[in-house]
Amino acid sequence: MGLVRLQKYLADAGVCSRRKGEAHIRAGRVAVNGQVVTELGTKVDPAADRVEFDGRCIQPVEQKLYIALNKPEGYVTSCSQPGRDLVVDLIDLPERLFPVGRLDADSCGLLLMTNDGRIHHRLSHPAFDHEKHDVVTVDRPIAGGALDKLARGVRLDGRMTREAEVVRLDARRFKITLREGRNRQIRRMVAKLGREVVQLRRVQMANIRLGRLPSGKWRHLSPAEIKALLNVIGVPANG
């Protein structure tokens, strides 16, 4: 392998996307052979140079992995949180994987896990507008007018939520599709209508569906799913 740009090295190591890598380099968080590097044109030799991010030695990921996990309630989407059950502990693979996006501890359903920093950045950052589909169960029957209000948007933290697609499933259940991801957004939107969420289950993210994957279990994405996912989020398949 020849010389590669430092931001590509960071992406290949699963740290972040190339663009985010540029920001990390400018911020002085990356060192090469013990020297902090802030110049974006810097190239490194993966076979000879030692690259550190925030003081930790990093290496390119040999194989990119893409996992669909059915997250149970009670697990947190964090790689380290003492005293809590972590989603990373549900996957028995030696590679270090990162959760894509967030599901709060009380929520369940589809969570993507990967060591591909490009995917993590594109699906986690709110600027990219990728769809998330959730099935929501509330504590009491909810009127059609209230669901219409959810679809139009409600005011949270001084600004309106974006328009959403809302489909009633029964008196207490509906499916909502969002293209933004504020903190505990659906729960807070439902609270504005005088209801409480008793279950929130993510069933789809971008083109990836939960299907019949049992709670607590995981599977590799198929090559077709990976290809479609990369296309949907605008990431070149060749990296």
N, C-alpha and C positions, 0 to 999 in steps of 0.2 A: 504493500500500500504506500502511495506517495504522500506528499504534504497535503494537508487539508486545512481549510479555514477554521479558526478556533470556534466560531459560532456553530459550524457544522459538527465539529467534534462534540460540543455540548449537546446538540440534538441527538447525535448518534449514541451518546451515553445515556439518553433518556432523561436528561436534566430538564430540558425545556425545548421550545421551538427555536429555530434559528433567530427569528426576530427578537424573541425574549432574551436569547443568548447575547445579542448585541447590547441590550440594556444592562445585562449582568456584567459584561466586559467593561463598558463605560463606567459602571459603578465600582469597579475595582474588586469584584468578588472572585475573579479568576486569576490563577497564577500558573505560570509555565516554568518548570524546573526551579521552583522556589522564588520566582520573581513575578510580582503582580503585573499583569498586562492590561492596558486600557486602549490599545490601538486596534481598531476593527479589522485591519488588513493582515493581522498576524496569522501565520500558518504554523502548524505543528506536525511533527512526525509521530503518528500514533504508535509506531513500533519502538521509538526511542525516547520521546519526551514524556515528562511527568506533568499531568494537568490536574490542578486542584480547583475545586469549587467550594468556597466558604471553608477552606482548610481541609477538605476531604478529597482524597485522590479519587478520580473518576476514570472510567475506561469505556470505550464504545461497546454498546450492546451487541453481542454476536448474533442473537436471534430476537427479532421483535415479536412480542406475544400480545394477543388480543383476546381477552376473556370476558364472557358474560356471566355475571353472578346474580343469583336471586338472593338479595340481602334480607335476612330476617330482621324483625323488629328488635331493638335493643343493641344492635351493633352500630359503631360509629365509623364514618368514612374518613378515618385518619390513620396514618402509618405509625403513630406513637401517641398514646394517651394513657398514662398509668391508671390502672384500676378499671379500665373499660374493655369491653369485647370489641376487637378490631376486625374489620372486613378482610384485612390482609391475612389474618390467621385462618380464614376459611379456605384458602387456596394453598394446597400442598405442592408447591413448585419451588425449586431453589432460586429462581430468578426474583429480583426485587421488582414488584409491581406497584403501581400507584392507582388509586381510585380516580375515575374521571367524573367531574361534577360532584354534586353533593346530594345525599339523602340524609335527613336528620335521623337521629337515633330511633325516633318513634315511627319512622316510615319504613316501608319494605319494598321489594321488587327489584327491577333491573338496575344493575350498576355495572358499568364497564370498567375493566382493570387492564392496564397496559404498561409496558416499559418504553413506549414510543412517545417521546416528549412532544412531538408535533400534534398527535391526537389529543393528548392531555390539554395542551394549550387551546386548540381550536374548539373543543367541546366544553371546556370549563369556562372560557371567557365569554361574558355576556354580549360582547360586541358582535359575535358571529351568528346569533339568532337561530340556533338549531332547535328543532322541536323536541319537546319532552311531553309524553302522554301519560297522564296519571288517572287512575280510578279512585274516586274519593267516596268514602262512606261517612255520613254525618249523623249526629245523635238523634235528630228528629226530622220528619218529612220536610222537604224544602219545596217551595212553590216555584212554578215556572218563571214568574216574574223575577224572582231572586236569581235564578240561573241566568236569565237574560242580563241582569245587572253584572254578574260575574263576567259574562262574555264581553260586555261593553267596557268594563274596567271599573275599579274602585280606587279610592285615594288612599295611598299608603305613604307615610313619611313625607307628606306634602306634595306628592305628585301621583298622577293616575297610572295604574298598571296598564300595560298594553292590551289591545283587544285579544281575546282568546276564543277558541272553539270549545263549546260546552254542549254535551249530549247527555240527556237524561237516560239512565239505565233502569231505575225504579224510583220509588218514593224517596228513598234516602241515599241513593247512589247516582253519581254522574261521572262522566269522563271529561277531563279538561286537557286541552293542548295549549301549552305556553311556549313562547319564544323569548322568554327572559327568565332570569333566575335570581330574584331577591331572596333575602334571608327568610326562611319559613313562609314563603309567599302565599301558598295556597291556604295554609292554616289561618293566616292573618286575614286573607280575603274572605274566607268563610265566616270568621268571627265578626266581620263587619256586617254580616247578614243575620247575626244573632244565633248562629249555629256553631257547633264544635265538631271538628274532624275526629272520628273515632278510628278510622283507618285510611292510610294513604299508600297506594301501591303503584309504583311506576311500572308501566307495561311496555313502553317503547322509548327509545332515545335515538334520534336521527332515524336511520333505516333499520336499526337493530331491535328485534322484538323479544320480549320475555318468553312467550310461548308457554309450554308446559314444564319448564324447568322447575324442579322442586325447590322449596325454600332451603337455603343454606348450601345449595349445590351450584356448581359452575361448569362451564363448557368453553372450549375454544371456539372462536368465530370461524366459520367456514371461509375458504379462499374467496368465494363469491361475495360473502358478507363483507369481508375486509376490503375487497376491491370497490364495492359499492359505497362503503363508508368513507374511504379515502376520496372517492369522487364527490360524494355529497358535501364533505367539509372542505373540499378544495385543496387537498394535499396530494402532491405527485406520488404515484406508487413507487417510483424508483428512489424516493428520498431526496 
